Amino acid sequence: MRRFFLLAMIAAVAACPRDEAPPPAHAPPVAPAPPVPAPTEPVATAAGPTAQLEWLDPDAVAVAYVDLPSELDLDAFSTVFALPPQLAGLLRDVRLSETGLAAVLPLDAPAPSTWLLPGALASQPRLSTQTYIVRRTQASPEDLARQLEAADFLPQTTEGLAMFVPRGAYPWKLVLLEPGLVGFVPVRALGSGLQPLTAGRDLPASEIETQLRNVFASEGSPVLELYAAGPLLHLDLGQEIAQWMMGARRWQRGLDVQVQLVPVRDLEDAAQSLRERDLSLESDRVRTMAERVAFSVEGPVVLGRLQLTAGDLAALRGP
């Protein structure tokens, strides 16, 4: 992360020995030795897959790394796996940050999906449910600035960082954190709104950041990694949730999804409530899949797991 590679090419030129006889007068002139090329300037590399983690708020109470298929119906997915409303909203915010940006850019501008790289890091601060997002981008800072100014974003410099403030209804300010990284800061955040991001840059890593780095190191980029500390309201339980963890990995042509939760009171009661969720208002496709998620008590947590086949994912496509 944030490293630059120095490429040096130095050509060695052998000098003639001092006691070598001079060339005969009729010999062709000796070609001058080629000049030694100067070391090249450092070349900026694209932000690595874990570069976003360096801006993760160490005090965040909800954190998600999201690389779910763009065609996935997030509401249906959230219902199948019984996500608390706050966390379902976090996933929707990640989607909205991109689709909403596409809606405010000029019609002839490149779609955000062409210059935002896969994988979003989303987090919510301790005292707010507003969602902060960090994305990798292959657009240069100059190109990104031109596109945002053309979309009527007001450029300004805040705490030494280039920020673009929407004049319309788009709910995030965009900030260029470093080459290859762009942050989405909620417009409604107090002050500049940068404190959660700069805290991630300046303070030691949190346990969640360390855990995410271990996931990247051992498994590569996940499809979904979600952590949250409660109390979290859950509409299907008679009690709140103290902790929530969720992971999704690529499996064959589908996804292997696992949920772990810790309720504030009774584990058995929570597992039973999840098994008996009221799904009467859901579609047949959602109800069938939700009933396949087997919730059970495993040690100190309630565990739920379901392997979604390619057919299941196709059934969960949005309209």
C-alpha positions as a LaTeX table, in Angstrom:
\begin{tabular}{lrrr}
\hline
Residue & $x$ (\AA) & $y$ (\AA) & $z$ (\AA) \\
\hline
Met1 & 0.00 & 0.00 & 0.00 \\
Arg2 & 1.03 & 3.57 & $-0.76$ \\
Arg3 & 4.43 & 2.43 & $-1.94$ \\
Phe4 & 6.28 & 3.57 & $-4.98$ \\
Phe5 & 8.68 & 1.39 & $-6.90$ \\
Leu6 & 11.97 & 2.92 & $-8.08$ \\
Leu7 & 13.16 & 1.44 & $-11.37$ \\
Ala8 & 16.84 & 2.15 & $-12.01$ \\
Met9 & 18.63 & 1.21 & $-15.22$ \\
Ile10 & 22.40 & 1.82 & $-15.09$ \\
Ala11 & 24.60 & 0.77 & $-18.02$ \\
Ala12 & 28.22 & $-0.08$ & $-17.16$ \\
Val13 & 30.86 & 1.07 & $-19.61$ \\
Ala14 & 34.23 & $-0.69$ & $-19.52$ \\
Ala15 & 37.21 & 1.60 & $-19.80$ \\
Cys16 & 40.21 & 0.69 & $-21.99$ \\
Pro17 & 43.33 & $-0.44$ & $-20.04$ \\
Arg18 & 45.95 & 2.31 & $-19.69$ \\
Asp19 & 48.75 & 0.21 & $-21.22$ \\
Glu20 & 46.74 & $-0.68$ & $-24.33$ \\
Ala21 & 48.48 & 0.31 & $-27.57$ \\
Pro22 & 46.82 & 3.15 & $-29.50$ \\
Pro23 & 44.89 & 2.09 & $-32.57$ \\
Pro24 & 46.66 & 2.42 & $-35.92$ \\
Ala25 & 46.14 & 5.65 & $-37.80$ \\
His26 & 44.06 & 3.96 & $-40.50$ \\
Ala27 & 41.65 & 2.35 & $-37.98$ \\
Pro28 & 38.09 & 3.68 & $-37.93$ \\
Pro29 & 37.31 & 6.04 & $-35.08$ \\
Val30 & 36.11 & 4.45 & $-31.89$ \\
Ala31 & 32.39 & 5.16 & $-31.23$ \\
Pro32 & 31.80 & 7.08 & $-28.04$ \\
Ala33 & 30.41 & 5.12 & $-25.12$ \\
Pro34 & 26.63 & 5.43 & $-24.78$ \\
Pro35 & 25.56 & 7.79 & $-22.01$ \\
Val36 & 24.45 & 6.25 & $-18.74$ \\
Pro37 & 20.69 & 6.81 & $-18.44$ \\
Ala38 & 19.60 & 8.73 & $-15.38$ \\
Pro39 & 17.43 & 6.89 & $-12.85$ \\
Thr40 & 13.78 & 7.25 & $-13.68$ \\
Glu41 & 11.35 & 9.08 & $-11.41$ \\
Pro42 & 9.22 & 6.93 & $-9.10$ \\
Val43 & 6.10 & 5.69 & $-10.85$ \\
Ala44 & 2.84 & 5.81 & $-8.92$ \\
Thr45 & 1.16 & 2.43 & $-8.82$ \\
Ala46 & $-2.57$ & 1.81 & $-8.64$ \\
Ala47 & $-3.95$ & 1.53 & $-5.14$ \\
Gly48 & $-3.65$ & $-2.06$ & $-3.94$ \\
Pro49 & $-6.65$ & $-4.15$ & $-2.91$ \\
Thr50 & $-6.18$ & $-3.36$ & 0.78 \\
Ala51 & $-5.36$ & 0.34 & 0.39 \\
Gln52 & $-8.88$ & 1.27 & 1.50 \\
Leu53 & $-8.26$ & $-0.25$ & 4.93 \\
Glu54 & $-5.76$ & 2.46 & 5.81 \\
Trp55 & $-8.66$ & 4.94 & 5.96 \\
Leu56 & $-10.97$ & 2.76 & 8.07 \\
Asp57 & $-12.37$ & 4.54 & 11.12 \\
Pro58 & $-10.93$ & 2.62 & 14.12 \\
Asp59 & $-14.03$ & 3.59 & 16.14 \\
Ala60 & $-16.59$ & 2.39 & 13.57 \\
Val61 & $-19.37$ & 0.17 & 14.92 \\
Ala62 & $-20.35$ & $-1.29$ & 11.53 \\
Val63 & $-17.87$ & $-2.18$ & 8.80 \\
Ala64 & $-18.40$ & $-3.97$ & 5.50 \\
Tyr65 & $-16.24$ & $-4.86$ & 2.55 \\
Val66 & $-18.74$ & $-5.28$ & $-0.30$ \\
Asp67 & $-18.20$ & $-6.79$ & $-3.72$ \\
Leu68 & $-21.64$ & $-8.31$ & $-4.30$ \\
Pro69 & $-22.89$ & $-8.77$ & $-7.89$ \\
Ser70 & $-24.38$ & $-5.52$ & $-9.20$ \\
Glu71 & $-27.51$ & $-7.32$ & $-10.41$ \\
Leu72 & $-28.29$ & $-8.82$ & $-6.97$ \\
Asp73 & $-31.55$ & $-7.70$ & $-5.37$ \\
Leu74 & $-30.19$ & $-6.40$ & $-2.06$ \\
Asp75 & $-33.57$ & $-6.30$ & $-0.33$ \\
Ala76 & $-34.21$ & $-9.96$ & $-1.19$ \\
Phe77 & $-30.67$ & $-10.93$ & $-0.16$ \\
Ser78 & $-31.08$ & $-9.10$ & 3.16 \\
Thr79 & $-34.38$ & $-10.85$ & 3.83 \\
Val80 & $-33.02$ & $-14.32$ & 3.04 \\
Phe81 & $-30.22$ & $-13.90$ & 5.58 \\
Ala82 & $-32.24$ & $-11.93$ & 8.15 \\
Leu83 & $-30.04$ & $-8.82$ & 8.19 \\
Pro84 & $-30.93$ & $-6.18$ & 10.77 \\
Pro85 & $-32.44$ & $-3.08$ & 9.08 \\
Gln86 & $-29.41$ & $-0.92$ & 9.82 \\
Leu87 & $-27.05$ & $-3.32$ & 8.05 \\
Ala88 & $-29.39$ & $-3.86$ & 5.13 \\
Gly89 & $-29.38$ & $-0.08$ & 4.76 \\
Leu90 & $-25.59$ & $-0.02$ & 4.76 \\
Leu91 & $-25.53$ & $-2.42$ & 1.78 \\
Arg92 & $-28.09$ & $-0.27$ & $-0.04$ \\
Asp93 & $-25.96$ & 2.83 & 0.60 \\
Val94 & $-22.98$ & 1.20 & $-1.13$ \\
Arg95 & $-25.15$ & 0.52 & $-4.19$ \\
Leu96 & $-26.70$ & 4.00 & $-4.10$ \\
Ser97 & $-23.34$ & 5.75 & $-3.92$ \\
Glu98 & $-22.55$ & 4.43 & $-7.41$ \\
Thr99 & $-25.97$ & 4.43 & $-9.07$ \\
Gly100 & $-26.76$ & 7.89 & $-7.68$ \\
Leu101 & $-23.46$ & 9.25 & $-8.95$ \\
Ala102 & $-24.20$ & 7.87 & $-12.41$ \\
Ala103 & $-27.51$ & 9.75 & $-12.34$ \\
Val104 & $-25.92$ & 13.16 & $-11.68$ \\
Leu105 & $-22.97$ & 12.91 & $-14.06$ \\
Pro106 & $-23.36$ & 14.35 & $-17.59$ \\
Leu107 & $-24.86$ & 11.96 & $-20.11$ \\
Asp108 & $-21.64$ & 11.84 & $-22.12$ \\
Ala109 & $-19.45$ & 11.18 & $-19.04$ \\
Pro110 & $-18.01$ & 7.70 & $-18.47$ \\
Ala111 & $-20.17$ & 5.64 & $-16.12$ \\
Pro112 & $-18.75$ & 5.37 & $-12.57$ \\
Ser113 & $-18.55$ & 1.59 & $-13.03$ \\
Thr114 & $-15.85$ & 2.17 & $-15.65$ \\
Trp115 & $-13.50$ & 4.00 & $-13.30$ \\
Leu116 & $-14.45$ & 2.72 & $-9.85$ \\
Leu117 & $-12.68$ & $-0.57$ & $-9.21$ \\
Pro118 & $-14.55$ & $-3.51$ & $-7.62$ \\
Gly119 & $-14.86$ & $-3.67$ & $-3.86$ \\
Ala120 & $-16.18$ & $-0.95$ & $-1.53$ \\
Leu121 & $-15.21$ & $-0.40$ & 2.09 \\
Ala122 & $-18.21$ & 0.97 & 4.01 \\
Ser123 & $-18.40$ & 1.97 & 7.66 \\
Gln124 & $-20.68$ & 3.73 & 10.12 \\
Pro125 & $-19.32$ & 5.85 & 13.00 \\
Arg126 & $-20.19$ & 5.13 & 16.60 \\
Leu127 & $-22.57$ & 8.06 & 17.01 \\
Ser128 & $-24.21$ & 7.98 & 13.59 \\
Thr129 & $-25.84$ & 5.62 & 11.12 \\
Gln130 & $-24.49$ & 7.60 & 8.16 \\
Thr131 & $-22.40$ & 5.51 & 5.79 \\
Tyr132 & $-18.83$ & 6.38 & 4.81 \\
Ile133 & $-17.41$ & 4.63 & 1.75 \\
Val134 & $-13.90$ & 4.30 & 0.33 \\
Arg135 & $-13.41$ & 3.07 & $-3.23$ \\
Arg136 & $-10.40$ & 2.40 & $-5.41$ \\
Thr137 & $-10.40$ & 4.20 & $-8.73$ \\
Gln138 & $-8.39$ & 4.00 & $-11.93$ \\
Ala139 & $-9.31$ & 7.57 & $-12.90$ \\
Ser140 & $-6.56$ & 10.14 & $-12.44$ \\
Pro141 & $-7.23$ & 12.94 & $-9.94$ \\
Glu142 & $-7.38$ & 15.41 & $-12.84$ \\
Asp143 & $-9.95$ & 13.36 & $-14.79$ \\
Leu144 & $-12.03$ & 12.79 & $-11.68$ \\
Ala145 & $-12.01$ & 16.50 & $-10.86$ \\
Arg146 & $-13.13$ & 17.39 & $-14.38$ \\
Gln147 & $-16.01$ & 14.90 & $-14.29$ \\
Leu148 & $-17.26$ & 16.05 & $-10.89$ \\
Glu149 & $-17.05$ & 19.73 & $-11.75$ \\
Ala150 & $-18.99$ & 19.01 & $-14.95$ \\
Ala151 & $-21.65$ & 17.38 & $-12.72$ \\
Asp152 & $-21.94$ & 20.66 & $-10.74$ \\
Phe153 & $-19.88$ & 19.53 & $-7.74$ \\
Leu154 & $-18.22$ & 22.47 & $-6.03$ \\
Pro155 & $-14.44$ & 21.96 & $-5.63$ \\
Gln156 & $-12.77$ & 23.02 & $-2.41$ \\
Thr157 & $-9.76$ & 22.11 & $-0.31$ \\
Thr158 & $-10.49$ & 20.82 & 3.19 \\
Glu159 & $-7.79$ & 19.70 & 5.64 \\
Gly160 & $-5.37$ & 19.52 & 2.73 \\
Leu161 & $-7.60$ & 17.20 & 0.69 \\
Ala162 & $-9.46$ & 17.98 & $-2.53$ \\
Met163 & $-13.19$ & 17.72 & $-1.87$ \\
Phe164 & $-16.16$ & 18.04 & $-4.22$ \\
Val165 & $-19.48$ & 19.09 & $-2.71$ \\
Pro166 & $-22.69$ & 18.35 & $-4.64$ \\
Arg167 & $-24.98$ & 21.29 & $-5.31$ \\
Gly168 & $-27.89$ & 18.90 & $-5.92$ \\
Ala169 & $-29.49$ & 16.04 & $-4.00$ \\
Tyr170 & $-26.61$ & 13.55 & $-4.15$ \\
Pro171 & $-26.04$ & 12.58 & $-0.47$ \\
Trp172 & $-22.23$ & 12.30 & $-0.47$ \\
Lys173 & $-19.30$ & 14.64 & $-0.90$ \\
Leu174 & $-16.38$ & 13.08 & $-2.74$ \\
Val175 & $-12.84$ & 13.53 & $-1.47$ \\
Leu176 & $-9.60$ & 12.53 & $-3.17$ \\
Leu177 & $-7.80$ & 10.73 & $-0.37$ \\
Glu178 & $-4.71$ & 9.85 & $-2.40$ \\
Pro179 & $-4.01$ & 8.82 & $-6.00$ \\
Gly180 & $-6.22$ & 5.82 & $-6.68$ \\
Leu181 & $-8.55$ & 6.28 & $-3.70$ \\
Val182 & $-11.75$ & 8.30 & $-3.38$ \\
Gly183 & $-13.87$ & 8.72 & $-0.25$ \\
Phe184 & $-17.63$ & 9.26 & $-0.03$ \\
Val185 & $-18.44$ & 11.52 & 2.93 \\
Pro186 & $-22.08$ & 12.00 & 3.99 \\
Val187 & $-23.30$ & 15.52 & 3.22 \\
Arg188 & $-25.19$ & 15.56 & 6.54 \\
Ala189 & $-22.05$ & 14.83 & 8.59 \\
Leu190 & $-21.06$ & 17.58 & 11.00 \\
Gly191 & $-18.32$ & 19.96 & 9.88 \\
Ser192 & $-16.14$ & 18.70 & 7.06 \\
Gly193 & $-17.16$ & 15.12 & 7.86 \\
Leu194 & $-13.58$ & 13.95 & 7.33 \\
Gln195 & $-12.79$ & 12.96 & 10.93 \\
Pro196 & $-13.66$ & 9.22 & 10.60 \\
Leu197 & $-11.44$ & 8.93 & 7.52 \\
Thr198 & $-8.50$ & 10.93 & 8.86 \\
Ala199 & $-8.72$ & 8.99 & 12.14 \\
Gly200 & $-8.27$ & 5.82 & 10.11 \\
Arg201 & $-5.24$ & 7.34 & 8.43 \\
Asp202 & $-3.62$ & 8.69 & 11.60 \\
Leu203 & $-4.52$ & 6.22 & 14.38 \\
Pro204 & $-3.48$ & 2.58 & 14.96 \\
Ala205 & $-5.47$ & $-0.14$ & 13.23 \\
Ser206 & $-8.59$ & $-1.48$ & 14.91 \\
Glu207 & $-9.29$ & $-5.16$ & 15.48 \\
Ile208 & $-11.70$ & $-5.14$ & 12.54 \\
Glu209 & $-9.06$ & $-3.70$ & 10.23 \\
Thr210 & $-6.62$ & $-6.40$ & 11.36 \\
Gln211 & $-9.26$ & $-9.07$ & 10.76 \\
Leu212 & $-9.96$ & $-7.77$ & 7.26 \\
Arg213 & $-6.26$ & $-7.74$ & 6.45 \\
Asn214 & $-6.04$ & $-11.38$ & 7.56 \\
Val215 & $-8.98$ & $-12.25$ & 5.29 \\
Phe216 & $-7.29$ & $-10.60$ & 2.30 \\
Ala217 & $-3.99$ & $-12.29$ & 3.08 \\
Ser218 & $-5.42$ & $-15.78$ & 3.48 \\
Glu219 & $-8.40$ & $-15.83$ & 1.12 \\
Gly220 & $-8.03$ & $-12.94$ & $-1.29$ \\
Ser221 & $-10.73$ & $-10.36$ & $-1.89$ \\
Pro222 & $-14.04$ & $-11.47$ & $-0.31$ \\
Val223 & $-17.46$ & $-10.95$ & $-1.85$ \\
Leu224 & $-18.82$ & $-9.73$ & 1.48 \\
Glu225 & $-17.32$ & $-9.30$ & 4.92 \\
Leu226 & $-19.56$ & $-7.57$ & 7.46 \\
Tyr227 & $-19.00$ & $-6.82$ & 11.15 \\
Ala228 & $-21.23$ & $-4.83$ & 13.50 \\
Ala229 & $-21.48$ & $-4.16$ & 17.22 \\
Gly230 & $-24.86$ & $-3.56$ & 18.79 \\
Pro231 & $-27.25$ & $-3.03$ & 20.18 \\
Leu232 & $-28.89$ & $-3.62$ & 16.80 \\
Leu233 & $-32.64$ & $-3.68$ & 16.35 \\
His234 & $-33.92$ & $-6.84$ & 14.64 \\
Leu235 & $-37.54$ & $-7.05$ & 13.52 \\
Asp236 & $-37.70$ & $-10.86$ & 13.73 \\
Leu237 & $-36.40$ & $-11.19$ & 17.27 \\
Gly238 & $-37.84$ & $-10.25$ & 20.63 \\
Gln239 & $-34.41$ & $-8.99$ & 21.63 \\
Glu240 & $-31.63$ & $-6.85$ & 20.22 \\
Ile241 & $-28.36$ & $-8.13$ & 18.73 \\
Ala242 & $-25.07$ & $-7.49$ & 20.49 \\
Gln243 & $-22.80$ & $-8.61$ & 17.63 \\
Trp244 & $-23.28$ & $-9.48$ & 13.98 \\
Met245 & $-20.79$ & $-11.10$ & 11.59 \\
Met246 & $-21.38$ & $-12.18$ & 8.02 \\
Gly247 & $-19.18$ & $-13.49$ & 5.23 \\
Ala248 & $-19.74$ & $-14.53$ & 1.61 \\
Arg249 & $-17.20$ & $-16.42$ & $-0.48$ \\
Arg250 & $-17.24$ & $-17.49$ & $-4.09$ \\
Trp251 & $-18.38$ & $-21.10$ & $-4.29$ \\
Gln252 & $-18.49$ & $-22.91$ & $-7.63$ \\
Arg253 & $-20.59$ & $-20.43$ & $-9.66$ \\
Gly254 & $-22.50$ & $-19.19$ & $-6.63$ \\
Leu255 & $-21.86$ & $-17.97$ & $-3.08$ \\
Asp256 & $-21.25$ & $-19.64$ & 0.26 \\
Val257 & $-22.81$ & $-17.32$ & 2.85 \\
Gln258 & $-22.46$ & $-17.63$ & 6.62 \\
Val259 & $-24.03$ & $-15.51$ & 9.38 \\
Gln260 & $-23.03$ & $-15.39$ & 13.04 \\
Leu261 & $-24.90$ & $-13.34$ & 15.60 \\
Val262 & $-24.89$ & $-12.88$ & 19.36 \\
Pro263 & $-28.21$ & $-11.72$ & 20.86 \\
Val264 & $-28.28$ & $-9.63$ & 24.02 \\
Arg265 & $-30.16$ & $-12.33$ & 25.95 \\
Asp266 & $-31.06$ & $-15.89$ & 24.96 \\
Leu267 & $-29.31$ & $-17.81$ & 22.16 \\
Glu268 & $-31.90$ & $-20.58$ & 21.81 \\
Asp269 & $-34.76$ & $-18.12$ & 21.72 \\
Ala270 & $-33.02$ & $-16.10$ & 19.01 \\
Ala271 & $-32.33$ & $-19.18$ & 16.86 \\
Gln272 & $-35.93$ & $-20.32$ & 17.19 \\
Ser273 & $-37.25$ & $-16.88$ & 16.26 \\
Leu274 & $-35.11$ & $-16.84$ & 13.12 \\
Arg275 & $-36.28$ & $-20.30$ & 12.12 \\
Glu276 & $-39.90$ & $-19.20$ & 12.54 \\
Arg277 & $-39.67$ & $-15.84$ & 10.78 \\
Asp278 & $-42.88$ & $-14.55$ & 9.26 \\
Leu279 & $-42.22$ & $-14.65$ & 5.51 \\
Ser280 & $-45.82$ & $-14.56$ & 4.39 \\
Leu281 & $-45.42$ & $-11.23$ & 2.59 \\
Glu282 & $-42.33$ & $-12.33$ & 0.66 \\
Ser283 & $-42.23$ & $-13.77$ & $-2.83$ \\
Asp284 & $-42.03$ & $-17.51$ & $-3.31$ \\
Arg285 & $-38.39$ & $-17.28$ & $-4.39$ \\
Val286 & $-37.36$ & $-15.34$ & $-1.30$ \\
Arg287 & $-39.45$ & $-17.44$ & 1.10 \\
Thr288 & $-38.06$ & $-20.72$ & $-0.27$ \\
Met289 & $-34.46$ & $-19.58$ & 0.05 \\
Ala290 & $-34.94$ & $-18.04$ & 3.49 \\
Glu291 & $-36.39$ & $-21.30$ & 4.81 \\
Arg292 & $-33.23$ & $-23.10$ & 3.65 \\
Val293 & $-31.00$ & $-21.03$ & 5.94 \\
Ala294 & $-30.46$ & $-23.32$ & 8.92 \\
Phe295 & $-30.11$ & $-21.23$ & 12.10 \\
Ser296 & $-28.74$ & $-23.10$ & 15.09 \\
Val297 & $-26.83$ & $-22.46$ & 18.29 \\
Glu298 & $-23.13$ & $-23.23$ & 17.91 \\
Gly299 & $-21.22$ & $-22.50$ & 21.09 \\
Pro300 & $-21.57$ & $-18.81$ & 22.01 \\
Val301 & $-23.25$ & $-17.73$ & 18.74 \\
Val302 & $-26.27$ & $-18.35$ & 16.55 \\
Leu303 & $-25.01$ & $-19.64$ & 13.23 \\
Gly304 & $-26.79$ & $-19.57$ & 9.87 \\
Arg305 & $-25.44$ & $-20.81$ & 6.58 \\
Leu306 & $-26.62$ & $-21.30$ & 3.00 \\
Gln307 & $-24.79$ & $-22.10$ & $-0.21$ \\
Leu308 & $-26.39$ & $-20.19$ & $-3.07$ \\
Thr309 & $-26.09$ & $-21.95$ & $-6.41$ \\
Ala310 & $-25.84$ & $-20.10$ & $-9.72$ \\
Gly311 & $-29.57$ & $-20.72$ & $-10.08$ \\
Asp312 & $-30.25$ & $-19.18$ & $-6.69$ \\
Leu313 & $-28.30$ & $-16.07$ & $-7.65$ \\
Ala314 & $-30.23$ & $-15.83$ & $-10.89$ \\
Ala315 & $-33.46$ & $-16.00$ & $-8.86$ \\
Leu316 & $-32.20$ & $-13.15$ & $-6.66$ \\
Arg317 & $-31.59$ & $-10.79$ & $-9.54$ \\
Gly318 & $-33.23$ & $-7.42$ & $-9.25$ \\
Pro319 & $-36.12$ & $-6.35$ & $-11.48$ \\
\hline
\end{tabular}
